[in-house]
Amino acid sequence: MKAIVYQHELAAELEKRSGVTGLKLIRVKGYSPSWQLGGIRQKPLEESAEAALGEEVRKLQTEFDMA
């Protein structure tokens, strides 16, 4: 497992993989990861984009040590 020292590193990796920018991760450990989008946005993510983002978070949970 790769080590993640700072939460912003994880957010940057997630942005790179998902294509969603402006992410601010709140919680990535546990069964229900959560995040929010920082800054001013014109519209929220569509359900499919939200689901895809959740899937990327689950993949990251298995790749990185988030203890």
Order of alpha helices (4+ residues) and beta strands (2+ residues): beta-alpha-beta-beta-alpha-beta
